[in-house]
Amino acid sequence: MAGLQLPNPPPSSPAVRNVMRANRARNTGPELRLRRALREAGLGGYRLNWRKAPGRPDIAYPGRRVAIFVHGCYWHHCPRCYPNLPKSNTAFWARKFNLNRERDGRKVANLEAAKWAVMEVWECEIRADLPAMVRSVTQAIHPDRSLDPRGAALVRRQTPDS
């Protein structure tokens, strides 16, 4: 079922058509906000939509084998927000969102099978607590380090022999 593309129903109005055409798959607002915060935290060096990683994650740290997917709450049907289905073409949209979730699951499974750590970051999480998302990414990339109590800088964890 990989690569399945549903034929789009005709738009219900010119306004709907324009809104749908304006949606992007890359460089979305939440993705740009997360990337900016990662750079500011000193976590640059990532690859965008890296083809060599299974599933082409939005953000990949190949050396650390960490993949990050930034999901929009509407398109990936967030389990926290539960966005409403559109009122027209409901059957189409229900199937579309189910296929999106199935594809997301396959991508995660393929990455995990290849020994990658996978993070799925939701638009609502970025909006609610961006610093917490950056801390989560930091922990995934640098498991041997921790944030200081203020969450400001990375501090190497003390080991008994150091």
N, C-alpha and C positions, 0 to 999 in steps of 0.2 A: 504494500500500500504506500510505499515511499514515493514521494513526488506527486501524490494525488492532488489534483487541482480541480476543485468544484467549479462548474460554470457559474458565473455570477448572474443573479437575476437582474432584470432591468431596474435602474434606480427609480425610486418612487417620486423624485422631483429633481430639477436641476441643482438645487441646493445640496441634496444628498449626494448627488454625483460629484460635485465639487469637493465636498468634505471627504468622501472616500478616496478621491484621487490625490488628496493632499497628505494622506497617511504614508509614512515612510517605514521601511524595514530597518534602516540603519540611521545612526546619528539622531536618535529620538531625544526629546528633552530629558527624560530620566537617565538615559545612557550618558548624555553629555554632562549632566550634573554629577553623576557618579565618577566619571572619568576625571573631571576637573578636581573633585575631592581627593581622588587617589593620587593624582599628580602633586597636589598641595601637601599630602601626607608623605611624600617621598616614595610613592609606590608606582612610579612610571615604569617603563620598560615592558609594557604589555603589548600584545598584538591584537589588532581589531579584526574580527571575522576571519580568523586564521584558518586557512584551507587545510593545513596539515593536521589539525586536530579534528577528531571525529565530531561531526555535527556543527562545525564552524561556530564556536561560541562567540558571543558579542565581544568579550574581553578574555584573552588567554595569556597566561604567564607560562610559556613553554618550558623554561628551565625548572620551574617549580611544579609543573604539571597541574596547574590550577586553571579551571575554566569557569567563567562567570556568564550567566545568561541574565540579561535585564529584560524582564517581562512587563509589558504593559498590562494593566489590570483588565482592560476591556478585551483586547485581542486574545489573551491567554486565559481569560475568565478566572480571575484571582479567587482563590479559596477563602480569602479574608473579606473581600469587598462584595463578592457575588453581584457583579453588574447585571442589570436587566437585559434581557434579549430585546432586540428591536421589535417594534410592533408589527412591521410588515415583513413578510418572508420569514416567519419565525422558524419554520422547519429547516430552511436553508441555514440560518444562522446557528441553530442548535447543533446541526451536523458539522458546520464549519468550526465551531468552538471545540467540539469533541475531537475532531481531527487534529486541531492545533494542539490540544492537550496530549493526544496520543503521540504526535510527532515529538513534542517536548520530552515525553517519557523515553522514547527511543533514543533521542540524542543523549540524554543523561545516562541511560544504560550503556550505550556504546562508549562513552567517555569513561565510565567507571570500569568497564571491562578492560579498557586500555590503561587502567591504573591512574586515572586523573581524579583529582578532587573537584567536585562540581558544586557550584553555588548558584542558586536561583534567587535573584533579587527582584522583588516586586516594586512597581511604580509607587504604590502606597507606602511601602517601607522607606523608600528614598525620601518621599515627601514628609513622612512622619519623623524619621530619625536617621538622617544621613550619616552623622558621626558613628552611630552604632553599626551601620553597614560597612563603613571604612574599617572599624575595629574588627569586624568579622573577616573581611578580606585580609587584613593584616595578619590575623591569627592563622588563616589558611596558607598564606604565602610564607610567613616566618613563624612556624610552630615552636621554634626554640626561643622566641622572644615574647615579651609581654608589654602591654602599655603601662606607663606609669599611672598612678592613681588619678591624675587629672586627664588621662587619655591623650596627652600632648605629644609624648615622644616615645620612641621604642627603647626599651631597656633589655639587655641580654639577661635571661633568667639565670639566677645563681644555681650552680650545681654544687654538691657537697665537696668536690675536689677542686673548685675554682676559688 
